[in-house]
Amino acid sequence: MSERTRCNYCTLKWLERVAAKTKREVVQEPGEGGTNVYLVPVGRELNCNVHFAAWLMELTDHCDC
């Protein structure tokens, strides 16, 4: 990983902060070889094509930056 690249843990935490500011919730679902992350407006159903935010290969429980 490049020195300028955020690790997946930090990317997920950043998405959680964005979701809180924009009244959305973070939804994680298994994807092809990793995890798909969606930002879904509160009270709405998940639309994979519209709400997709990131694909993360591996999620850890700590920062690896």
C-alpha positions in Angstrom: 0.0 0.0 0.0 1.2 3.5 -0.8 2.1 5.9 1.9 -0.7 8.2 0.6 -3.3 5.5 0.5 -5.8 5.1 3.4 -6.1 1.6 4.8 -9.5 -0.1 4.6 -10.2 0.5 8.3 -9.7 4.2 7.9 -11.7 4.3 4.7 -14.6 2.7 6.5 -14.3 5.1 9.5 -14.3 8.0 7.0 -17.4 6.7 5.3 -19.1 6.4 8.7 -18.4 10.0 9.4 -19.7 11.1 6.0 -22.8 9.0 6.6 -23.4 10.6 10.0 -23.1 14.1 8.4 -25.5 13.3 5.5 -28.1 11.3 7.5 -27.2 8.0 5.9 -26.3 4.7 7.3 -23.4 2.4 6.3 -24.5 -1.0 5.0 -21.8 -3.7 4.5 -22.5 -6.8 2.4 -20.2 -9.5 1.2 -19.0 -9.0 -2.3 -16.7 -10.8 -4.7 -13.6 -11.4 -2.6 -14.3 -8.6 -0.2 -17.0 -6.3 1.2 -19.3 -3.9 -0.6 -20.0 -0.7 1.4 -23.2 1.3 0.7 -24.3 4.7 2.1 -28.1 4.4 2.3 -30.4 7.3 3.3 -32.1 6.6 6.6 -35.5 5.0 6.1 -34.9 3.9 2.5 -34.2 0.6 0.9 -30.8 -0.4 -0.4 -30.3 0.1 -4.1 -26.9 -1.4 -4.9 -26.5 0.7 -8.1 -27.3 4.0 -6.5 -25.9 3.7 -3.0 -22.6 2.0 -3.7 -19.7 3.8 -1.9 -16.7 1.4 -1.8 -15.4 -2.1 -2.2 -13.0 -3.1 0.5 -10.8 -6.3 0.1 -10.2 -6.9 3.7 -11.5 -5.2 6.9 -9.3 -5.2 10.0 -10.3 -4.1 13.5 -7.4 -1.5 13.6 -5.6 1.0 11.4 -2.9 -0.3 9.1 -1.8 3.1 7.6 
